């Protein structure tokens, strides 16, 4: 059971937009920055979004992040087949004194 | 280019010990906090441990406290994870990563090394 809650899967057609939610509590998302990671099949995770809505160099602006209260959202526009991956949210939990992740969301581009 | 290369994984029996290494290049290793994150087969990500840039401060997940020890040698640009009393539930791919400690933000990741714990 993950501390942060994500939907197990989402799907959309190429070119469309999809959002992935990440729900937590005041001890984690509510009072800390959220990061998002993309894990392509058979590869290591890669930082996609940090500090709720910032993109590292090289990440296209098709990827966006937002946070409101104890929830965060990853948005992906102009979906491509190459976006098929598992996506994880992560943050710090001040009560647990631990980094925590969501269970991951598998994105299928139909 | 930032590179993190893990090694040391392999089949180990329950109760056994293993040491993982992660060699870093392409950035100022001694100025960065580092972390180990693991992923059990078919499962999600689990934070294991952090170490400060100088090595003086370490942090552990409750699930590994007392059995796993993180350390680093800044003269060799190398991060370590000493693992003792291994259990079947420790079976995972272990990734090293650069970390903004106490922020849950992992900027760069290695390719991972697999540790299967089985008799």
Boltz contact constraints between the chains, C-beta under 6 A:
constraints:
  - contact:
      token1: [A, 35]
      token2: [B, 105]
      max_distance: 6.0
  - contact:
      token1: [A, 44]
      token2: [B, 95]
      max_distance: 6.0
  - contact:
      token1: [A, 44]
      token2: [B, 109]
      max_distance: 6.0
  - contact:
      token1: [A, 44]
      token2: [B, 111]
      max_distance: 6.0
  - contact:
      token1: [A, 44]
      token2: [B, 112]
      max_distance: 6.0
  - contact:
      token1: [A, 45]
      token2: [B, 109]
      max_distance: 6.0
  - contact:
      token1: [A, 47]
      token2: [B, 107]
      max_distance: 6.0
  - contact:
      token1: [A, 50]
      token2: [B, 105]
      max_distance: 6.0
  - contact:
      token1: [A, 88]
      token2: [B, 45]
      max_distance: 6.0
  - contact:
      token1: [A, 90]
      token2: [B, 104]
      max_distance: 6.0
  - contact:
      token1: [A, 91]
      token2: [B, 104]
      max_distance: 6.0
  - contact:
      token1: [A, 92]
      token2: [B, 102]
      max_distance: 6.0
  - contact:
      token1: [A, 92]
      token2: [B, 103]
      max_distance: 6.0
  - contact:
      token1: [A, 92]
      token2: [B, 104]
      max_distance: 6.0
  - contact:
      token1: [A, 98]
      token2: [B, 47]
      max_distance: 6.0
  - contact:
      token1: [A, 98]
      token2: [B, 61]
      max_distance: 6.0
  - contact:
      token1: [A, 99]
      token2: [B, 47]
      max_distance: 6.0
  - contact:
      token1: [A, 99]
      token2: [B, 104]
      max_distance: 6.0
  - contact:
      token1: [A, 101]
      token2: [B, 44]
      max_distance: 6.0
  - contact:
      token1: [A, 101]
      token2: [B, 45]
      max_distance: 6.0
  - contact:
      token1: [A, 103]
      token2: [B, 44]
      max_distance: 6.0
  - contact:
      token1: [A, 104]
      token2: [B, 44]
      max_distance: 6.0
